[in-house]
Amino acid sequence: MLCFLEVMGVMVIGVCTIELQVPGSASLKDKRRIVKSVIARVRNTYNVSIAEVDHQDSWQLATLAVACVATDPGYAHGLLERVVSSLEEGRQGLVLLNYETELL
C-alpha cells in the first residue's frame, strides 16, 4: 500500500500578511478603488489568492493576505517575496509598513 504523501507529493501553503499605508486616499471610496486595483493586478500577475483582511474602515491603512499552494517551499516563499517586492516598489502610491510570511 502506498503512503498518501508518496501519491500526492508534498503540499506547501504559503501565506503572507501585508500591512500597507495608502497616503493618497482622502476617503474610503478612494482607498477601496486603489486597493481593488492592487488586488486585481497581484492576482492576475502572480496567480495567487489575495484579499483585504483588516482595516476595511480606515481611509489610509490596508492589510492584505496573500496565499499560494505549491509543492516546493522555496518556490512558495519566492513567489510571496516577489509579491511583496512589487508592492514595495510603490508604483501604486502605497507604503509598505510591515509583512509576515508563513509556510504551512
N, C-alpha and C positions, 0 to 999 in steps of 0.2 A: 504494500500500500504506500503510495507516495504521500509525502508530507504536504499539507496545504500550501506552505510557503514555497516549496520547491515548484509546485504547479503554478502558483500565482506570481512568484517573484516577490521582491521586497517593495513595499509601497511606502513612500515618504510623503507626508503632508507638510508643506511649508506655510507658515502664517506670519505675516508682518503687519504690525500696527504702526501707523504713521501719523504723527501729530503735526498739523500744518497751521500756519497763520495765513490769512487771506487779507493782507493790508489794503488792497484796493477796493474792498467791499464796503459799501455805505448802508447796506440793508440786507435782510435775509434773502430777499429776491436776488440781489447781486451775487451773494455768496453761493446760493443754490445753482445759479447759472454757471458760475465758474467751476464749482465742484462737479456738477453734472458733466461738463465738458471734459474735465480731467479724468473722471471715471470712465467715460466712453473712450477716450484716447488710450488710456492704460489698458483697458480691457481688449481693445482691438489690436494694439501693438504687441502686447506680451501674452495674450491668450490666458489670462488669469481671471479669477473671480475677485471683484472689488466692490466695496460698499462703504458708505459713510456710516460709522457706528457710534459716534458720540459728538457732542457739541452741536446738535442739529438746530438749537435755538440761539446759538451765538453768531453774531454778524461776522466775526473775523477769525474764528477758530473752527477747525475741522479735524476729525480723527477718522482716518480711513483704515480699513482692514483689507489686506490682500492675501489671497490664498492660492496655492497651486498643489498639484499632485504629480509626483514623479517617481521613478524607480531609483534615481541616484541622488543622494543627499547633496552632493556638490552642485549638481545641476539646479536643484530647487533653491539652494542658498544663492547661487549666482544669479538666477532669474529674479529673485526678490531684491537682490542688491542692485540689479540694473533698473528695476522699477524705482527704487529709492533714488538712485543717481539721476534718473530722468526728471523726477520731481524736484530734486535739489538744484538742478541747473537753473531753475527759476524763470523759464520762458513764459510761464503762466502767471507770473507775479505772485507766486507762493513762496513762503519762507518755511523751510523745514525746521521744526522745533526739536523733534525727537523721533526715534523709531526703535522698534524692538522686533527681532526676528526669532522665530522658534520653529524647530523641526520636530515633528511628531512621528 
